[in-house]
Amino acid sequence: RCGRGFADAAALARHQKSHQGGKAFECGVCGKVFAWSSHLERHRRVHTGEKPFQCGECGRAFAWSSHLDRHMR
């Protein structure tokens, strides 16, 4: 047990998967494996160069929303 708490059963179930080694989503380019398909999709931007998050002020684009958030501060 890691001691983390969750607001609902679905969130707990998703988290438990990370402890069970259920990593079924593999990157076809580099072989890195992910437990969640959404994490694989996000990772693929490393290889494709896709930058779907664009600043409305200056037009600069980012691969990850967190980088856009940091840019906007």
PQR file of N, CA, C, O and H, with PARSE charges and radii, in Angstrom:
ATOM      1  N   ARG A   1       0.835  -1.198   0.000 -0.4000 1.5000
ATOM      2  CA  ARG A   1       0.000   0.000   0.000 -0.0000 2.0000
ATOM      3  C   ARG A   1       0.869   1.247   0.000  0.5500 1.7000
ATOM      4  O   ARG A   1       1.902   1.300   0.668 -0.5500 1.4000
ATOM      5  N   CYS A   2       0.453   2.214  -0.732 -0.4000 1.5000
ATOM      6  CA  CYS A   2       1.216   3.459  -0.814 -0.0000 2.0000
ATOM      7  C   CYS A   2       0.650   4.541   0.100  0.5500 1.7000
ATOM      8  O   CYS A   2       1.302   5.560   0.331 -0.5500 1.4000
ATOM      9  H   CYS A   2      -0.386   2.171  -1.275  0.4000 1.0000
ATOM     10  N   GLY A   3      -0.564   4.327   0.624 -0.4000 1.5000
ATOM     11  CA  GLY A   3      -1.137   5.287   1.544 -0.0000 2.0000
ATOM     12  C   GLY A   3      -1.907   6.438   0.917  0.5500 1.7000
ATOM     13  O   GLY A   3      -2.401   7.306   1.636 -0.5500 1.4000
ATOM     14  H   GLY A   3      -1.094   3.500   0.437  0.4000 1.0000
ATOM     15  N   ARG A   4      -2.019   6.465  -0.378 -0.4000 1.5000
ATOM     16  CA  ARG A   4      -2.762   7.545  -1.035 -0.0000 2.0000
ATOM     17  C   ARG A   4      -4.259   7.341  -0.864  0.5500 1.7000
ATOM     18  O   ARG A   4      -4.736   6.208  -0.792 -0.5500 1.4000
ATOM     19  H   ARG A   4      -1.618   5.759  -0.963  0.4000 1.0000
ATOM     20  N   GLY A   5      -4.993   8.438  -0.799 -0.4000 1.5000
ATOM     21  CA  GLY A   5      -6.444   8.385  -0.684 -0.0000 2.0000
ATOM     22  C   GLY A   5      -7.102   8.887  -1.957  0.5500 1.7000
ATOM     23  O   GLY A   5      -6.524   9.695  -2.685 -0.5500 1.4000
ATOM     24  H   GLY A   5      -4.605   9.358  -0.856  0.4000 1.0000
ATOM     25  N   PHE A   6      -8.316   8.407  -2.227 -0.4000 1.5000
ATOM     26  CA  PHE A   6      -9.018   8.782  -3.446 -0.0000 2.0000
ATOM     27  C   PHE A   6     -10.475   9.093  -3.153  0.5500 1.7000
ATOM     28  O   PHE A   6     -11.076   8.519  -2.245 -0.5500 1.4000
ATOM     29  H   PHE A   6      -8.786   7.751  -1.636  0.4000 1.0000
ATOM     30  N   ALA A   7     -11.031  10.001  -3.926 -0.4000 1.5000
ATOM     31  CA  ALA A   7     -12.396  10.478  -3.700 -0.0000 2.0000
ATOM     32  C   ALA A   7     -13.456   9.453  -4.098  0.5500 1.7000
ATOM     33  O   ALA A   7     -14.563   9.457  -3.558 -0.5500 1.4000
ATOM     34  H   ALA A   7     -10.542  10.467  -4.664  0.4000 1.0000
ATOM     35  N   ASP A   8     -13.119   8.581  -5.037 -0.4000 1.5000
ATOM     36  CA  ASP A   8     -14.117   7.597  -5.469 -0.0000 2.0000
ATOM     37  C   ASP A   8     -13.450   6.291  -5.875  0.5500 1.7000
ATOM     38  O   ASP A   8     -12.234   6.221  -6.054 -0.5500 1.4000
ATOM     39  H   ASP A   8     -12.221   8.578  -5.476  0.4000 1.0000
ATOM     40  N   ALA A   9     -14.273   5.261  -6.014 -0.4000 1.5000
ATOM     41  CA  ALA A   9     -13.770   3.916  -6.318 -0.0000 2.0000
ATOM     42  C   ALA A   9     -13.094   3.848  -7.681  0.5500 1.7000
ATOM     43  O   ALA A   9     -12.123   3.112  -7.855 -0.5500 1.4000
ATOM     44  H   ALA A   9     -15.260   5.318  -5.868  0.4000 1.0000
ATOM     45  N   ALA A  10     -13.596   4.605  -8.643 -0.4000 1.5000
ATOM     46  CA  ALA A  10     -13.003   4.579  -9.985 -0.0000 2.0000
ATOM     47  C   ALA A  10     -11.577   5.129  -9.957  0.5500 1.7000
ATOM     48  O   ALA A  10     -10.683   4.584 -10.604 -0.5500 1.4000
ATOM     49  H   ALA A  10     -14.385   5.203  -8.502  0.4000 1.0000
ATOM     50  N   ALA A  11     -11.372   6.199  -9.214 -0.4000 1.5000
ATOM     51  CA  ALA A  11     -10.031   6.776  -9.106 -0.0000 2.0000
ATOM     52  C   ALA A  11      -9.086   5.799  -8.410  0.5500 1.7000
ATOM     53  O   ALA A  11      -7.932   5.657  -8.816 -0.5500 1.4000
ATOM     54  H   ALA A  11     -12.098   6.642  -8.688  0.4000 1.0000
ATOM     55  N   LEU A  12      -9.565   5.131  -7.372 -0.4000 1.5000
ATOM     56  CA  LEU A  12      -8.763   4.130  -6.680 -0.0000 2.0000
ATOM     57  C   LEU A  12      -8.401   2.987  -7.627  0.5500 1.7000
ATOM     58  O   LEU A  12      -7.252   2.546  -7.653 -0.5500 1.4000
ATOM     59  H   LEU A  12     -10.502   5.247  -7.043  0.4000 1.0000
ATOM     60  N   ALA A  13      -9.363   2.509  -8.396 -0.4000 1.5000
ATOM     61  CA  ALA A  13      -9.113   1.405  -9.328 -0.0000 2.0000
ATOM     62  C   ALA A  13      -8.064   1.783 -10.367  0.5500 1.7000
ATOM     63  O   ALA A  13      -7.194   0.977 -10.698 -0.5500 1.4000
ATOM     64  H   ALA A  13     -10.296   2.867  -8.375  0.4000 1.0000
ATOM     65  N   ARG A  14      -8.146   3.019 -10.884 -0.4000 1.5000
ATOM     66  CA  ARG A  14      -7.142   3.469 -11.857 -0.0000 2.0000
ATOM     67  C   ARG A  14      -5.763   3.494 -11.220  0.5500 1.7000
ATOM     68  O   ARG A  14      -4.783   3.070 -11.833 -0.5500 1.4000
ATOM     69  H   ARG A  14      -8.853   3.673 -10.615  0.4000 1.0000
ATOM     70  N   HIS A  15      -5.683   3.987  -9.999 -0.4000 1.5000
ATOM     71  CA  HIS A  15      -4.398   4.059  -9.309 -0.0000 2.0000
ATOM     72  C   HIS A  15      -3.840   2.667  -9.023  0.5500 1.7000
ATOM     73  O   HIS A  15      -2.643   2.430  -9.186 -0.5500 1.4000
ATOM     74  H   HIS A  15      -6.478   4.332  -9.501  0.4000 1.0000
ATOM     75  N   GLN A  16      -4.703   1.752  -8.599 -0.4000 1.5000
ATOM     76  CA  GLN A  16      -4.248   0.398  -8.286 -0.0000 2.0000
ATOM     77  C   GLN A  16      -3.624  -0.278  -9.493  0.5500 1.7000
ATOM     78  O   GLN A  16      -2.712  -1.091  -9.343 -0.5500 1.4000
ATOM     79  H   GLN A  16      -5.675   1.945  -8.467  0.4000 1.0000
ATOM     80  N   LYS A  17      -4.092   0.039 -10.668 -0.4000 1.5000
ATOM     81  CA  LYS A  17      -3.538  -0.543 -11.886 -0.0000 2.0000
ATOM     82  C   LYS A  17      -2.048  -0.213 -12.005  0.5500 1.7000
ATOM     83  O   LYS A  17      -1.266  -1.029 -12.493 -0.5500 1.4000
ATOM     84  H   LYS A  17      -4.833   0.700 -10.791  0.4000 1.0000
ATOM     85  N   SER A  18      -1.659   0.981 -11.558 -0.4000 1.5000
ATOM     86  CA  SER A  18      -0.259   1.373 -11.652 -0.0000 2.0000
ATOM     87  C   SER A  18       0.630   0.520 -10.751  0.5500 1.7000
ATOM     88  O   SER A  18       1.825   0.380 -11.014 -0.5500 1.4000
ATOM     89  H   SER A  18      -2.295   1.643 -11.161  0.4000 1.0000
ATOM     90  N   HIS A  19       0.059  -0.051  -9.692 -0.4000 1.5000
ATOM     91  CA  HIS A  19       0.822  -0.907  -8.784 -0.0000 2.0000
ATOM     92  C   HIS A  19       0.859  -2.359  -9.246  0.5500 1.7000
ATOM     93  O   HIS A  19       1.681  -3.139  -8.765 -0.5500 1.4000
ATOM     94  H   HIS A  19      -0.911   0.063  -9.478  0.4000 1.0000
ATOM     95  N   GLN A  20      -0.003  -2.722 -10.156 -0.4000 1.5000
ATOM     96  CA  GLN A  20      -0.132  -4.116 -10.571 -0.0000 2.0000
ATOM     97  C   GLN A  20       0.704  -4.454 -11.793  0.5500 1.7000
ATOM     98  O   GLN A  20       0.627  -5.568 -12.310 -0.5500 1.4000
ATOM     99  H   GLN A  20      -0.670  -2.088 -10.547  0.4000 1.0000
ATOM    100  N   GLY A  21       1.491  -3.514 -12.251 -0.4000 1.5000
ATOM    101  CA  GLY A  21       2.334  -3.781 -13.408 -0.0000 2.0000
ATOM    102  C   GLY A  21       1.554  -3.928 -14.697  0.5500 1.7000
ATOM    103  O   GLY A  21       2.059  -4.514 -15.655 -0.5500 1.4000
ATOM    104  H   GLY A  21       1.554  -2.609 -11.831  0.4000 1.0000
ATOM    105  N   GLY A  22       0.335  -3.413 -14.747 -0.4000 1.5000
ATOM    106  CA  GLY A  22      -0.507  -3.545 -15.926 -0.0000 2.0000
ATOM    107  C   GLY A  22      -0.141  -2.531 -16.997  0.5500 1.7000
ATOM    108  O   GLY A  22      -0.922  -1.630 -17.301 -0.5500 1.4000
ATOM    109  H   GLY A  22      -0.076  -2.937 -13.969  0.4000 1.0000
ATOM    110  N   LYS A  23       1.032  -2.677 -17.559 -0.4000 1.5000
ATOM    111  CA  LYS A  23       1.483  -1.728 -18.570 -0.0000 2.0000
ATOM    112  C   LYS A  23       1.333  -2.366 -19.941  0.5500 1.7000
ATOM    113  O   LYS A  23       2.188  -3.136 -20.379 -0.5500 1.4000
ATOM    114  H   LYS A  23       1.666  -3.409 -17.311  0.4000 1.0000
ATOM    115  N   ALA A  24       0.242  -2.038 -20.610 -0.4000 1.5000
ATOM    116  CA  ALA A  24      -0.107  -2.730 -21.847 -0.0000 2.0000
ATOM    117  C   ALA A  24       0.028  -1.857 -23.086  0.5500 1.7000
ATOM    118  O   ALA A  24      -0.266  -2.307 -24.193 -0.5500 1.4000
ATOM    119  H   ALA A  24      -0.453  -1.412 -20.254  0.4000 1.0000
ATOM    120  N   PHE A  25       0.471  -0.615 -22.914 -0.4000 1.5000
ATOM    121  CA  PHE A  25       0.517   0.301 -24.050 -0.0000 2.0000
ATOM    122  C   PHE A  25       1.966   0.654 -24.357  0.5500 1.7000
ATOM    123  O   PHE A  25       2.615   1.390 -23.613 -0.5500 1.4000
ATOM    124  H   PHE A  25       0.710  -0.250 -22.015  0.4000 1.0000
ATOM    125  N   GLU A  26       2.461   0.111 -25.472 -0.4000 1.5000
ATOM    126  CA  GLU A  26       3.873   0.258 -25.823 -0.0000 2.0000
ATOM    127  C   GLU A  26       4.064   1.203 -27.002  0.5500 1.7000
ATOM    128  O   GLU A  26       3.326   1.144 -27.985 -0.5500 1.4000
ATOM    129  H   GLU A  26       1.934  -0.487 -26.076  0.4000 1.0000
ATOM    130  N   CYS A  27       5.057   2.067 -26.895 -0.4000 1.5000
ATOM    131  CA  CYS A  27       5.411   2.978 -27.976 -0.0000 2.0000
ATOM    132  C   CYS A  27       6.077   2.186 -29.092  0.5500 1.7000
ATOM    133  O   CYS A  27       7.055   1.477 -28.856 -0.5500 1.4000
ATOM    134  H   CYS A  27       5.657   2.115 -26.097  0.4000 1.0000
ATOM    135  N   GLY A  28       5.560   2.303 -30.282 -0.4000 1.5000
ATOM    136  CA  GLY A  28       6.110   1.591 -31.427 -0.0000 2.0000
ATOM    137  C   GLY A  28       7.435   2.148 -31.909  0.5500 1.7000
ATOM    138  O   GLY A  28       8.106   1.513 -32.722 -0.5500 1.4000
ATOM    139  H   GLY A  28       4.765   2.879 -30.474  0.4000 1.0000
ATOM    140  N   VAL A  29       7.828   3.315 -31.429 -0.4000 1.5000
ATOM    141  CA  VAL A  29       9.081   3.932 -31.858 -0.0000 2.0000
ATOM    142  C   VAL A  29      10.230   3.552 -30.930  0.5500 1.7000
ATOM    143  O   VAL A  29      11.279   3.093 -31.383 -0.5500 1.4000
ATOM    144  H   VAL A  29       7.283   3.831 -30.768  0.4000 1.0000
ATOM    145  N   CYS A  30      10.023   3.747 -29.625 -0.4000 1.5000
ATOM    146  CA  CYS A  30      11.136   3.539 -28.692 -0.0000 2.0000
ATOM    147  C   CYS A  30      10.932   2.369 -27.737  0.5500 1.7000
ATOM    148  O   CYS A  30      11.860   1.988 -27.023 -0.5500 1.4000
ATOM    149  H   CYS A  30       9.170   4.119 -29.257  0.4000 1.0000
ATOM    150  N   GLY A  31       9.736   1.796 -27.713 -0.4000 1.5000
ATOM    151  CA  GLY A  31       9.480   0.644 -26.862 -0.0000 2.0000
ATOM    152  C   GLY A  31       9.098   0.964 -25.431  0.5500 1.7000
ATOM    153  O   GLY A  31       8.854   0.048 -24.646 -0.5500 1.4000
ATOM    154  H   GLY A  31       8.982   2.105 -28.293  0.4000 1.0000
ATOM    155  N   LYS A  32       9.037   2.240 -25.066 -0.4000 1.5000
ATOM    156  CA  LYS A  32       8.625   2.596 -23.710 -0.0000 2.0000
ATOM    157  C   LYS A  32       7.192   2.132 -23.493  0.5500 1.7000
ATOM    158  O   LYS A  32       6.362   2.226 -24.398 -0.5500 1.4000
ATOM    159  H   LYS A  32       9.235   2.984 -25.704  0.4000 1.0000
ATOM    160  N   VAL A  33       6.897   1.630 -22.293 -0.4000 1.5000
ATOM    161  CA  VAL A  33       5.597   1.029 -22.012 -0.0000 2.0000
ATOM    162  C   VAL A  33       4.856   1.854 -20.960  0.5500 1.7000
ATOM    163  O   VAL A  33       5.452   2.354 -20.006 -0.5500 1.4000
ATOM    164  H   VAL A  33       7.570   1.554 -21.558  0.4000 1.0000
ATOM    165  N   PHE A  34       3.543   1.984 -21.159 -0.4000 1.5000
ATOM    166  CA  PHE A  34       2.704   2.791 -20.288 -0.0000 2.0000
ATOM    167  C   PHE A  34       1.500   2.003 -19.810  0.5500 1.7000
ATOM    168  O   PHE A  34       1.007   1.118 -20.511 -0.5500 1.4000
ATOM    169  H   PHE A  34       3.059   1.578 -21.934  0.4000 1.0000
ATOM    170  N   ALA A  35       1.027   2.326 -18.614 -0.4000 1.5000
ATOM    171  CA  ALA A  35      -0.162   1.675 -18.059 -0.0000 2.0000
ATOM    172  C   ALA A  35      -1.433   2.263 -18.657  0.5500 1.7000
ATOM    173  O   ALA A  35      -2.478   1.611 -18.644 -0.5500 1.4000
ATOM    174  H   ALA A  35       1.426   3.045 -18.044  0.4000 1.0000
ATOM    175  N   TRP A  36      -1.363   3.465 -19.174 -0.4000 1.5000
ATOM    176  CA  TRP A  36      -2.544   4.169 -19.666 -0.0000 2.0000
ATOM    177  C   TRP A  36      -2.357   4.580 -21.114  0.5500 1.7000
ATOM    178  O   TRP A  36      -1.295   5.078 -21.489 -0.5500 1.4000
ATOM    179  H   TRP A  36      -0.514   3.995 -19.185  0.4000 1.0000
ATOM    180  N   SER A  37      -3.381   4.375 -21.929 -0.4000 1.5000
ATOM    181  CA  SER A  37      -3.302   4.752 -23.341 -0.0000 2.0000
ATOM    182  C   SER A  37      -3.114   6.263 -23.492  0.5500 1.7000
ATOM    183  O   SER A  37      -2.435   6.717 -24.413 -0.5500 1.4000
ATOM    184  H   SER A  37      -4.244   3.971 -21.625  0.4000 1.0000
ATOM    185  N   SER A  38      -3.712   7.035 -22.591 -0.4000 1.5000
ATOM    186  CA  SER A  38      -3.564   8.491 -22.671 -0.0000 2.0000
ATOM    187  C   SER A  38      -2.123   8.920 -22.443  0.5500 1.7000
ATOM    188  O   SER A  38      -1.673   9.906 -23.027 -0.5500 1.4000
ATOM    189  H   SER A  38      -4.263   6.666 -21.842  0.4000 1.0000
ATOM    190  N   HIS A  39      -1.398   8.200 -21.610 -0.4000 1.5000
ATOM    191  CA  HIS A  39       0.009   8.526 -21.375 -0.0000 2.0000
ATOM    192  C   HIS A  39       0.852   8.184 -22.606  0.5500 1.7000
ATOM    193  O   HIS A  39       1.800   8.897 -22.936 -0.5500 1.4000
ATOM    194  H   HIS A  39      -1.763   7.398 -21.136  0.4000 1.0000
ATOM    195  N   LEU A  40       0.502   7.096 -23.274 -0.4000 1.5000
ATOM    196  CA  LEU A  40       1.191   6.756 -24.522 -0.0000 2.0000
ATOM    197  C   LEU A  40       0.933   7.826 -25.568  0.5500 1.7000
ATOM    198  O   LEU A  40       1.859   8.262 -26.251 -0.5500 1.4000
ATOM    199  H   LEU A  40      -0.267   6.517 -23.006  0.4000 1.0000
ATOM    200  N   GLU A  41      -0.310   8.250 -25.699 -0.4000 1.5000
ATOM    201  CA  GLU A  41      -0.643   9.286 -26.680 -0.0000 2.0000
ATOM    202  C   GLU A  41       0.145  10.566 -26.406  0.5500 1.7000
ATOM    203  O   GLU A  41       0.661  11.195 -27.330 -0.5500 1.4000
ATOM    204  H   GLU A  41      -1.063   7.896 -25.143  0.4000 1.0000
ATOM    205  N   ARG A  42       0.232  10.944 -25.146 -0.4000 1.5000
ATOM    206  CA  ARG A  42       0.995  12.133 -24.765 -0.0000 2.0000
ATOM    207  C   ARG A  42       2.481  11.935 -25.082  0.5500 1.7000
ATOM    208  O   ARG A  42       3.136  12.849 -25.582 -0.5500 1.4000
ATOM    209  H   ARG A  42      -0.187  10.434 -24.395  0.4000 1.0000
ATOM    210  N   HIS A  43       3.008  10.751 -24.794 -0.4000 1.5000
ATOM    211  CA  HIS A  43       4.416  10.432 -25.057 -0.0000 2.0000
ATOM    212  C   HIS A  43       4.749  10.502 -26.546  0.5500 1.7000
ATOM    213  O   HIS A  43       5.841  10.936 -26.912 -0.5500 1.4000
ATOM    214  H   HIS A  43       2.475  10.008 -24.388  0.4000 1.0000
ATOM    215  N   ARG A  44       3.844  10.090 -27.389 -0.4000 1.5000
ATOM    216  CA  ARG A  44       4.110  10.068 -28.831 -0.0000 2.0000
ATOM    217  C   ARG A  44       4.522  11.430 -29.373  0.5500 1.7000
ATOM    218  O   ARG A  44       5.199  11.509 -30.399 -0.5500 1.4000
ATOM    219  H   ARG A  44       2.957   9.737 -27.092  0.4000 1.0000
ATOM    220  N   ARG A  45       4.123  12.494 -28.699 -0.4000 1.5000
ATOM    221  CA  ARG A  45       4.506  13.836 -29.141 -0.0000 2.0000
ATOM    222  C   ARG A  45       6.011  14.042 -29.103  0.5500 1.7000
ATOM    223  O   ARG A  45       6.540  14.895 -29.816 -0.5500 1.4000
ATOM    224  H   ARG A  45       3.573  12.429 -27.866  0.4000 1.0000
ATOM    225  N   VAL A  46       6.703  13.269 -28.276 -0.4000 1.5000
ATOM    226  CA  VAL A  46       8.169  13.326 -28.236 -0.0000 2.0000
ATOM    227  C   VAL A  46       8.722  12.971 -29.612  0.5500 1.7000
ATOM    228  O   VAL A  46       9.693  13.572 -30.070 -0.5500 1.4000
ATOM    229  H   VAL A  46       6.273  12.576 -27.696  0.4000 1.0000
ATOM    230  N   HIS A  47       8.107  12.002 -30.262 -0.4000 1.5000
ATOM    231  CA  HIS A  47       8.590  11.518 -31.549 -0.0000 2.0000
ATOM    232  C   HIS A  47       8.016  12.287 -32.740  0.5500 1.7000
ATOM    233  O   HIS A  47       8.695  12.467 -33.750 -0.5500 1.4000
ATOM    234  H   HIS A  47       7.318  11.514 -29.890  0.4000 1.0000
ATOM    235  N   THR A  48       6.769  12.739 -32.622 -0.4000 1.5000
ATOM    236  CA  THR A  48       6.113  13.385 -33.765 -0.0000 2.0000
ATOM    237  C   THR A  48       6.377  14.884 -33.841  0.5500 1.7000
ATOM    238  O   THR A  48       6.271  15.494 -34.905 -0.5500 1.4000
ATOM    239  H   THR A  48       6.217  12.593 -31.801  0.4000 1.0000
ATOM    240  N   GLY A  49       6.721  15.466 -32.698 -0.4000 1.5000
ATOM    241  CA  GLY A  49       6.918  16.913 -32.660 -0.0000 2.0000
ATOM    242  C   GLY A  49       5.614  17.692 -32.613  0.5500 1.7000
ATOM    243  O   GLY A  49       5.621  18.919 -32.712 -0.5500 1.4000
ATOM    244  H   GLY A  49       6.807  14.971 -31.833  0.4000 1.0000
ATOM    245  N   GLU A  50       4.497  16.993 -32.461 -0.4000 1.5000
ATOM    246  CA  GLU A  50       3.194  17.662 -32.393 -0.0000 2.0000
ATOM    247  C   GLU A  50       3.150  18.601 -31.195  0.5500 1.7000
ATOM    248  O   GLU A  50       3.601  18.249 -30.105 -0.5500 1.4000
ATOM    249  H   GLU A  50       4.491  15.997 -32.380  0.4000 1.0000
ATOM    250  N   LYS A  51       2.610  19.785 -31.399 -0.4000 1.5000
ATOM    251  CA  LYS A  51       2.477  20.782 -30.340 -0.0000 2.0000
ATOM    252  C   LYS A  51       1.063  21.364 -30.389  0.5500 1.7000
ATOM    253  O   LYS A  51       0.838  22.424 -30.974 -0.5500 1.4000
ATOM    254  H   LYS A  51       2.244  20.071 -32.284  0.4000 1.0000
ATOM    255  N   PRO A  52       0.118  20.661 -29.769 -0.5600 1.5000
ATOM    256  CA  PRO A  52      -1.291  21.057 -29.888  0.2800 2.0000
ATOM    257  C   PRO A  52      -1.742  22.192 -28.958  0.5500 1.7000
ATOM    258  O   PRO A  52      -2.878  22.653 -29.066 -0.5500 1.4000
ATOM    259  N   PHE A  53      -0.885  22.640 -28.060 -0.4000 1.5000
ATOM    260  CA  PHE A  53      -1.279  23.672 -27.096 -0.0000 2.0000
ATOM    261  C   PHE A  53      -0.620  24.992 -27.469  0.5500 1.7000
ATOM    262  O   PHE A  53       0.592  25.151 -27.328 -0.5500 1.4000
ATOM    263  H   PHE A  53       0.038  22.265 -27.972  0.4000 1.0000
ATOM    264  N   GLN A  54      -1.424  25.934 -27.944 -0.4000 1.5000
ATOM    265  CA  GLN A  54      -0.894  27.187 -28.474 -0.0000 2.0000
ATOM    266  C   GLN A  54      -1.277  28.379 -27.598  0.5500 1.7000
ATOM    267  O   GLN A  54      -2.407  28.484 -27.121 -0.5500 1.4000
ATOM    268  H   GLN A  54      -2.409  25.804 -28.059  0.4000 1.0000
ATOM    269  N   CYS A  55      -0.315  29.266 -27.400 -0.4000 1.5000
ATOM    270  CA  CYS A  55      -0.542  30.489 -26.638 -0.0000 2.0000
ATOM    271  C   CYS A  55      -1.393  31.446 -27.460  0.5500 1.7000
ATOM    272  O   CYS A  55      -1.083  31.728 -28.617 -0.5500 1.4000
ATOM    273  H   CYS A  55       0.603  29.181 -27.788  0.4000 1.0000
ATOM    274  N   GLY A  56      -2.459  31.940 -26.860 -0.4000 1.5000
ATOM    275  CA  GLY A  56      -3.339  32.880 -27.541 -0.0000 2.0000
ATOM    276  C   GLY A  56      -2.740  34.267 -27.675  0.5500 1.7000
ATOM    277  O   GLY A  56      -3.219  35.078 -28.467 -0.5500 1.4000
ATOM    278  H   GLY A  56      -2.711  31.711 -25.920  0.4000 1.0000
ATOM    279  N   GLU A  57      -1.703  34.545 -26.912 -0.4000 1.5000
ATOM    280  CA  GLU A  57      -1.067  35.870 -26.937 -0.0000 2.0000
ATOM    281  C   GLU A  57       0.021  35.965 -28.007  0.5500 1.7000
ATOM    282  O   GLU A  57       0.024  36.892 -28.818 -0.5500 1.4000
ATOM    283  H   GLU A  57      -1.313  33.886 -26.268  0.4000 1.0000
ATOM    284  N   CYS A  58       0.940  35.003 -28.002 -0.4000 1.5000
ATOM    285  CA  CYS A  58       2.100  35.108 -28.895 -0.0000 2.0000
ATOM    286  C   CYS A  58       2.136  34.056 -29.993  0.5500 1.7000
ATOM    287  O   CYS A  58       2.921  34.171 -30.934 -0.5500 1.4000
ATOM    288  H   CYS A  58       0.937  34.251 -27.344  0.4000 1.0000
ATOM    289  N   GLY A  59       1.280  33.015 -29.883 -0.4000 1.5000
ATOM    290  CA  GLY A  59       1.238  31.986 -30.908 -0.0000 2.0000
ATOM    291  C   GLY A  59       2.211  30.841 -30.705  0.5500 1.7000
ATOM    292  O   GLY A  59       2.189  29.879 -31.472 -0.5500 1.4000
ATOM    293  H   GLY A  59       0.642  32.922 -29.119  0.4000 1.0000
ATOM    294  N   ARG A  60       3.062  30.916 -29.698 -0.4000 1.5000
ATOM    295  CA  ARG A  60       4.008  29.830 -29.444 -0.0000 2.0000
ATOM    296  C   ARG A  60       3.243  28.562 -29.086  0.5500 1.7000
ATOM    297  O   ARG A  60       2.237  28.620 -28.378 -0.5500 1.4000
ATOM    298  H   ARG A  60       3.080  31.698 -29.075  0.4000 1.0000
ATOM    299  N   ALA A  61       3.714  27.425 -29.569 -0.4000 1.5000
ATOM    300  CA  ALA A  61       3.021  26.162 -29.345 -0.0000 2.0000
ATOM    301  C   ALA A  61       3.850  25.237 -28.460  0.5500 1.7000
ATOM    302  O   ALA A  61       5.078  25.310 -28.428 -0.5500 1.4000
ATOM    303  H   ALA A  61       4.531  27.378 -30.144  0.4000 1.0000
ATOM    304  N   PHE A  62       3.148  24.370 -27.748 -0.4000 1.5000
ATOM    305  CA  PHE A  62       3.770  23.470 -26.789 -0.0000 2.0000
ATOM    306  C   PHE A  62       3.204  22.071 -26.939  0.5500 1.7000
ATOM    307  O   PHE A  62       2.044  21.899 -27.315 -0.5500 1.4000
ATOM    308  H   PHE A  62       2.150  24.310 -27.775  0.4000 1.0000
ATOM    309  N   ALA A  63       4.016  21.080 -26.648 -0.4000 1.5000
ATOM    310  CA  ALA A  63       3.587  19.691 -26.729 -0.0000 2.0000
ATOM    311  C   ALA A  63       2.728  19.298 -25.533  0.5500 1.7000
ATOM    312  O   ALA A  63       1.875  18.417 -25.648 -0.5500 1.4000
ATOM    313  H   ALA A  63       4.958  21.220 -26.344  0.4000 1.0000
ATOM    314  N   TRP A  64       2.939  19.935 -24.396 -0.4000 1.5000
ATOM    315  CA  TRP A  64       2.231  19.582 -23.176 -0.0000 2.0000
ATOM    316  C   TRP A  64       1.529  20.798 -22.602  0.5500 1.7000
ATOM    317  O   TRP A  64       2.070  21.904 -22.614 -0.5500 1.4000
ATOM    318  H   TRP A  64       3.632  20.650 -24.302  0.4000 1.0000
ATOM    319  N   SER A  65       0.321  20.587 -22.097 -0.4000 1.5000
ATOM    320  CA  SER A  65      -0.460  21.692 -21.542 -0.0000 2.0000
ATOM    321  C   SER A  65       0.237  22.335 -20.352  0.5500 1.7000
ATOM    322  O   SER A  65       0.108  23.539 -20.135 -0.5500 1.4000
ATOM    323  H   SER A  65      -0.118  19.688 -22.087  0.4000 1.0000
ATOM    324  N   SER A  66       0.972  21.546 -19.584 -0.4000 1.5000
ATOM    325  CA  SER A  66       1.678  22.104 -18.430 -0.0000 2.0000
ATOM    326  C   SER A  66       2.738  23.116 -18.861  0.5500 1.7000
ATOM    327  O   SER A  66       3.014  24.074 -18.139 -0.5500 1.4000
ATOM    328  H   SER A  66       1.077  20.568 -19.760  0.4000 1.0000
ATOM    329  N   HIS A  67       3.326  22.908 -20.027 -0.4000 1.5000
ATOM    330  CA  HIS A  67       4.320  23.859 -20.529 -0.0000 2.0000
ATOM    331  C   HIS A  67       3.652  25.157 -20.974  0.5500 1.7000
ATOM    332  O   HIS A  67       4.207  26.240 -20.792 -0.5500 1.4000
ATOM    333  H   HIS A  67       3.101  22.130 -20.614  0.4000 1.0000
ATOM    334  N   LEU A  68       2.469  25.044 -21.553 -0.4000 1.5000
ATOM    335  CA  LEU A  68       1.718  26.250 -21.898 -0.0000 2.0000
ATOM    336  C   LEU A  68       1.317  26.995 -20.628  0.5500 1.7000
ATOM    337  O   LEU A  68       1.423  28.220 -20.562 -0.5500 1.4000
ATOM    338  H   LEU A  68       2.019  24.164 -21.701  0.4000 1.0000
ATOM    339  N   ASP A  69       0.860  26.260 -19.629 -0.4000 1.5000
ATOM    340  CA  ASP A  69       0.476  26.884 -18.358 -0.0000 2.0000
ATOM    341  C   ASP A  69       1.654  27.656 -17.756  0.5500 1.7000
ATOM    342  O   ASP A  69       1.496  28.787 -17.296 -0.5500 1.4000
ATOM    343  H   ASP A  69       0.774  25.265 -19.683  0.4000 1.0000
ATOM    344  N   ARG A  70       2.822  27.038 -17.764 -0.4000 1.5000
ATOM    345  CA  ARG A  70       4.025  27.694 -17.232 -0.0000 2.0000
ATOM    346  C   ARG A  70       4.359  28.935 -18.050  0.5500 1.7000
ATOM    347  O   ARG A  70       4.729  29.967 -17.491 -0.5500 1.4000
ATOM    348  H   ARG A  70       2.951  26.119 -18.137  0.4000 1.0000
ATOM    349  N   HIS A  71       4.233  28.842 -19.352 -0.4000 1.5000
ATOM    350  CA  HIS A  71       4.502  29.967 -20.247 -0.0000 2.0000
ATOM    351  C   HIS A  71       3.557  31.134 -19.962  0.5500 1.7000
ATOM    352  O   HIS A  71       3.965  32.293 -20.026 -0.5500 1.4000
ATOM    353  H   HIS A  71       3.932  28.004 -19.806  0.4000 1.0000
ATOM    354  N   MET A  72       2.299  30.831 -19.647 -0.4000 1.5000
ATOM    355  CA  MET A  72       1.290  31.864 -19.438 -0.0000 2.0000
ATOM    356  C   MET A  72       1.472  32.611 -18.110  0.5500 1.7000
ATOM    357  O   MET A  72       0.928  33.702 -17.939 -0.5500 1.4000
ATOM    358  H   MET A  72       1.967  29.889 -19.595  0.4000 1.0000
ATOM    359  N   ARG A  73       2.226  32.036 -17.178 -0.4000 1.5000
ATOM    360  CA  ARG A  73       2.411  32.698 -15.872 -0.0000 2.0000
ATOM    361  C   ARG A  73       3.303  33.892 -15.962  0.5500 1.7000
ATOM    362  O   ARG A  73       3.555  34.552 -14.955 -0.5500 1.4000
ATOM    363  H   ARG A  73       2.667  31.150 -17.317  0.4000 1.0000
TER
END
